[in-house]
Amino acid sequence: MKADVVDMLGKKVKEVELSPAIFESPINIDLMHQAYTRQMANSRLGTHDTLTRGEVSGGGKKPWRQKGTGRARQGSTRAPQWKGGGKVHTPHPRKYLQKMPLKMRRAALRSALSVRASESAIVVVDEFKLSDHKCQDMQQAMKGLVGNLSALLLISGKEGKENVILASRNNPMMKVILANYLNVRDLLNYDRLVLELPSLKLIEKNLGNPDKNT
């Protein structure tokens, strides 16, 4: 599969061959769903907490005697049925961590990249650079590449890309990440994938061998 390589103005400068092992790999929807669910679960902090009847204050004294009052027996004002009492079957701190073998995570990434390629949603740029860190400059550059669509921009490294990173922070329609941090959630959440040539080489290096498991 070949893709056009464009400059910052969106003009074609050359063509590049996309690795069929990555961009034409079998699409496994179930695997992508598992990777997406795992990533969302692992991003949860799990710090939610509620107090049980043993943790709330007060309630040391029986509110009234057991018999003879005509009222239902009560042992503590901190029981769940009382206002200000403890809670039952409510959240407590826990880990939502889900594990997934590295080989499966890479296969899910290849599937997601194949989906993007099949939708013609990949834009390859020879070099993405900005002379200033103004949001307006970033918006103009992205409009020339993807129009009014949302985009995920992959860069190979932070060196020389400080302006690109800063100019994208306040833009809700795009996100800039390092190619080594490519993930299924970001791939599927944006309309277009914008790749720098160096980042494309990194992806092929990391995902090019389906049997690679380290």
Secondary structure, 3 states (H helix, E strand, C coil): CEEEEECCCCCEEEEEECCHHHHCCCCCHHHHHHHHHHHHHHCCCCCCCCCCCCCCCCCCCCCCCCCCCCCCCCCCCCCCCCCCCCCCCCCCCCCCCCCCCHHHHHHHHHHHHHHHHHCCCEEEECCCCCCCCCHHHHHHHHHHHHCCCCEEEEECCCCCCHHHHHHHCCCCCEEEEEHHHCCHHHHHHCCEEEEEHHHHHHHHHHHCCCCCCC
